[in-house]
Amino acid sequence: MNLKIIRKELLITGLIQGVGFRPFIFTLAEDLGLKGWVKNTDDGVMVNVEGGRSVIDDFLEQLQENSPINSNIETLTITEHKPQGYKVFKLQPSESKGKKSLFVLPDIASCPKCIAEIFDSTSRRYQYAFTSCSHCGPRYSIIKALPYDRVRTAMQGFSLCSACLSEYNNPADRRFHAQAMACPDCGPSVELLDNAGQALCQDISAIKQAADALSKGAIVALKGIGGFQLLVDASSQSSVARLRDKKSRPEKPFALMCRDMQQVDHIATVSAVEQQLLLSSAAPIVLVNKKKNSLDIADAVAPDNTRIGIMLACSPLHHLLLSYCTMPLVATSGNISNEPLCIDNQQALGKLGAIADLFLLHDRPILRPIDDSIMQEVYGTGMMLRAARGYAPMTIKLPVTKATEIPALALGGHLKNTFALSQGDYAIISQHNGDLESFAAVSGFKQNIEDLSALVQHQAIAVIRDNHTDYFSSQYADAQRDVAIASVQHHHAHLLSCMAEHQLTEPVLGIVWDGAGLGDDDTLWGGEFFSVEKNDIQRIASLRGFTLPGGAVAIKEPRRAALGLLWELMGESLFAQTDLAPINAFNEYELSLLQQALSKQINAPHCSSIGRLFDCIASLLGLCQMSSFEGQAAQRLEQSIGATATSEHYPLAWVQADSLSRFDWGAMLHSIIDDLSQAVSKPLIACKFHNTLVEMVLHITRIAGLNKVVLSGGSFQNRYLTEAIITRLSALDIEVYWQQKVPSNDGGLALGQLLSVINKGI
């Protein structure tokens, strides 16, 4: 009895190039005795398979259930055709002629098998710093063009030796068609240079000598996966202080890189979720609770901080270096302040030569700068704070009723910039570009737009920006020609970003709290409540406004924000309150100038920002008067709560103004001042303040009558606040959505900008 042969054609899209997906298909088809072929295409992976129907059904089931660990199938389209009589199953050459996919694989941290090889003295890759396979290694940082093949990567210049070529062509080997693979005989190499560019030694000797120098206090610039990192021994107070001085970074916490979880456990208390993030193939920096009085790290690593950012080694080079270091290393971005990461050897020597003593370099080109990602745990799940290595670029399906044919470019904001491209009903979000506050940062931003657009062959016919015309991203949009230009209100974009991530289209109550964004009334918003229904966003409640003396200067000086808040409450009598910390933070001359500015309302914009309210309370409690990095005051206020636990909160008062319900912070502020005068502990005051904001949310939620609540904006990076809101609302059977994959800070704006314009049309 002859078995009836059928042929099925599969088009598979998603994160499937660069993860061993074609070798997986090849091996699976051969094991099942099927004939046909598989190849990479611009859209994804195409498969033609012939055999009996039941065997092909088994093939399809295993394809979806057992695909490679780092792959993610987004769509699987199956059509049946007339059999062609294939005799074998083949890996066909990649096809590149159509529209490019928006799915681009991020860089992947070293897998356990590759790590084991570099420490196995019997392996030919023993101590080799560029060991990788189909399941790990650089991807986005080395891709020149799609589809993903070696000839279109930075590995093109490294021809495979006979031993590597044998592995590459062996279906039973995990390096079967592994495009980034190499060995000591044919791959990149490591070199140690001094800061004058003089070569000192190579390969494992270079790594050992760098480790020895770190133990003696040196600053080492290391060329990593997506750019340079500056390293010092984290146990040395003097070394860390020296790095702070040279990098002009007085207080912002440094991240650490640890050898393994055992080393992490000496420094921090890590939850199961945090450990899972640390050990993931993305290997991000994870914010965890620092152990008190840990002898393993210097106080200067994260001064006045109860939490610390930790990552594990993410490449063979890092693993080897850390194996020769007895202590964890500070690992911070290798750049000049407000500039992009250095990615080129000569560029790094020129820019970082005044900071680093030694340079641990290699000759594999980095094609684009990609910083380290940052995550934290919130309510039992990971929350993205900075999307970069391991996560970016990130592809998100948009919650639209039909695919749009308008390819658009959304430019995000000014700080923590990312941009995004849309094609059909998908968006791809760039890596973190940093703050657009220098010529170099702006140049990098432009280059990254050109680079990602070229990679996915995207030609925007619509460009979307923030309403704020002073943002460089907005100015870049306005300079474009022959495209439609649209603008989106800052907080609408935050809200829609979270809705896009969670595929929400139903009516929701949106709560957007952040530092500041230009509102529709030309004041600075940041404590807003919106109702959303059928693409219509209505502002229904807000924070009572207050003055920011000095405008943008007040963002870096919480004492100014506090002065503006107290002025609204007390007027001229404020300046007689010599027992208040914000008053004492200024000298008499400064106070005189600020008094005039407030009374005449000179350079004193109004805001309704929760972020600035946090600054005010932190200043009032004497926790932070001058910020050396964004969010420092709010961070100190949250961390000051410590183990304090109370359900107490300050009085809630609401006023009706401008057709809005506005939370009147006056009663709360009087109560906080009373608590201070009665020597109530600052941790308790901080806790009660946070609880008051939670009660604010509950009050508006009850009034709005919507059973879905969306939280977005940088203020929701505050774990205490966010978890308290989620807990309270969930107890009322209200569904709460907060951002997890896409940053809730301004790094998520571009995604929301895309959704706004796609929903409304250009």
C-alpha positions, 0 to 999 in steps of 0.5 A: 500500500503506497503512502500518499505524499503531500507537500506543505509550505511554511512561512514562519516569522518571529525571532527565528534567525540566529538561534539555530532555527534552520538547523533545528528544522533540518534535523527534525525533518531528517529524523522524521524522514521528510524531504524538502528544504528550509531557507532564511528569507527577508520575512523569516524562515520558509520551509517546504516539506514532503511526506505522509500527512501524519508525519508532517502533522508530527513535524508541525507539532514538534516544530511549535513545541520544541523550537530552540530556546531563544526563538519565538515564533510569531506567525506560522502560515501553512499552505498545501501544494502539489508534491515536487518529488524531493529526494532529500531535505536540504538547507538552501541558501538564504533568499534576499529580495523582498520586504525585510522582517521587523524581527531582529535577534538581540545579542545572547549571553554565553550558554552553559556549554560554551562556558564549560568549553572555555574552562575545559583544558581538553577543549580546542576552545580552552580560554578562547574569548570568542567562543559561541554557538547556535544558541549564544553569542553576539547578534544585533551588534554584529549584523550588517544586513538581513537575512542573518548569514556570516557574510552579512555580519562583522565575522565576514573577515574571519574565514573558518578554519577546517575544524570549524568548517567541519562543525559548521557543516555537521547537522549533529553539531550545535555549531551547525550553521552558527554564523558567529562561531570561531576558534583560536585558529581562525577567529578574533583575538584579544590584546592589552594596550596601555592608554598611550596605545602601546601593545603589552600582550595578547590573548589569555596573557592579556586577560590575566594581566588586566585582572592583575592590574585591576587588583592593584587599582587600575581602571581598565576599559574593556571592549565588550559586546555592544561597546566599551565598559570601564572596570575597577575592583569593586572592593577598593574604595580608592579605585571606585572613588578614582573612577567617579572622579575621572568620569565626573559621576559623583553619586549615581550608583555603579553597576557590578559584574559578578562571576556567579550567583555565589558571588552575588549572594555575598553582596545582595539578597536575591529573589527567585525572579531576580535570579531568573533575570540574572541567569537569563540569556539577556543577562541584564543588570538587575536591581536587587537589595544590597546586604548591609555591611557587605565586605565585598564591595566599597561604599562608593559603589552605591553610596546612600543606596539600599539597592544595587545593580548587578549583572553576571558575565555575559560573554566568554571574555567577561567570564575569563576575566572574572575567573582571574579576579577575586572580587566583583568588578564595577562595570559602567558604560565606556563613554564620556558623560552624555555621549554614546558608548565607544565601539571602535578601538581608536575612538576609545583610546582617544576618548577614554585615554584620560580615564582608563589606565589599560585597554583590553581590546579585540579585533571583532568590529562592533557595528552599533552601540548597545548599552547594558539593559536594566531590570527590576522585579515588581509584583513578582515579574520583571520590569524593564528600566532600560532596554538594550543588550539582550532585549533590543531591538524589540518587536511589539505587535500593535493592538490595531484592528487592521494592519496599517500601510503607513510605515512610520518613524516615532522619535520618542522624547529627549531623555532616555531616548528610543525611537520606533519604526512601524510596518503593518501591525508591528513596531520595532523599538530601538536600543536605548540611545541615552539623553539627547544633550550633546552634539555627540549624543544627537549624532549617535541618535541620527546614526542609529535611526539610519542604521536600523531603518537600513537594516529592516529597509524601512522608509518612513512616510510619517514621522511622529514627535512629542509636542515639546518643540525644544526636544531635539527629537522634535526638531529632527522631525520638523527638519524632515522633508516629503513626509507627514509630521504628527505630534503626540502629547507626552502623557498620551504616549506614555499611556498608549505605550502600556496599552500597546504592550498589553494589547489593550483596546478596551476602555481603561483608566490611565494613570500617568505620573512622571517628572514632566511633559508638556501638556495641552495647556502649555503647562508641565504635566506629570500627575495625570488621570485619563479615561480612554475609550475608542481612541479618545483620551480625556484628562479627568483628574490631576495634581494641583499645580505649583511653581518651579522657580528657575524652570529646568534648574528646579529639576536638578535642585529639589530644594527649588521645587520644594520652595515653589510648593511651599510658596503656593501654601504659605506665600511671603510668610514662607521665608520666615520659616527657618526651621524648614530644610528647603529654606536652610538649603539656600543662603540669604542672597539666593533666597532673596533672588528666589523670593523676587522670582516667585513674587513676580513669577519670573521663570517660574513655570507651573507643573502638576508633576508627581515626580516634582512632588517627590522632589519636594517631599525629599527636600522637606525631609532633608534627604536630597537638596541637589540631585546629581542624577535624574530621580535621585531625590525620589529614589532616596525618599522611597528607600528611606521607608526601609522596613517601615510598615503602616497603612496610615496616610495623610488627609485627602483633599480635592478641588474642582478646577478647570473642569478637572478634579485636582488633588489638593496637596495642601492638607497633606503638606501641613500634616507633613510639616506638623509631623516633622515638628513633632519629630515623627520619624522620616521613614514613617513620613515617607511611608505615609506620603506614598500611601497618600498617593495610593489613596489618590489612585483609589479615589479616582478609580472609584469615581471613574468606574472603569475596571481596567487601570493602566499605569505608566510614566517614570514614577512607576519605577518606584516599587513601593508605590507601584506594588501598593497600587496593584495590591489595593486595586487587585483586591477590588477585582480591578485589572491593573496593567503596568509596563514590563517589557517596555520601559515606563519611563521616556524609553517607552514614548516612541511605542505610544507615539506610533499607536496614537497616530496609527489609531487616528491616522495621519 
